[in-house]
């Protein structure tokens, strides 16, 4: 139904524009600076820089998805370009999360 589709789009936009943006901002403002202070060194700096670049790239994808989600023709396509863009985005987000997990593993190993 159109109402169900509108709710799905609203949920995706909330996830992208609020929850994800807030999550990235929290990491940038609190987590990454604390990691750099607690674990000074080139490897930590490189890992944090890579994650910050990921944030920038993912936020570009968020803006693109917002535009696509506002395009009724793409939304009504029920597949195609919008579906691929969403799947690609979440695959990239999962890759990013895996890199964060790796950073925390490396830092935990150096702390013990």
Steps between C-alpha positions, in 0.01 A plus 500: 500500500613859450489565876725203570748616236498854642568359848791293368648806329455708816672228707794483258534879499495507882770235512715680244448863598477480874629180651794445266602866487479519881705180531773633272504836682537324836792295370668806345456716810558249779621154401771581245666777705503274807652216298772727368586622850491151654692338212731755341684381197498480126289183472218638715515830314478320164207286611308799638568702184371214286182479707450877474534475122244221504263726691535767231438251220203343675345842564529577128312176438239607759438823309465304176256256661295789638466639150405161364246438778335830411463400135155340464595333173798323659298405807212357296748298292512247791844377419741620246722795571372596847512143628856458373607832657355400837661156490836649396479758778433241768780281367738799525368576849563140605856521365549818702369333816741210444790747477388659827488156661854438376618831649353411837654151485843645425468752781380236744798281411743786564334577833553150636 
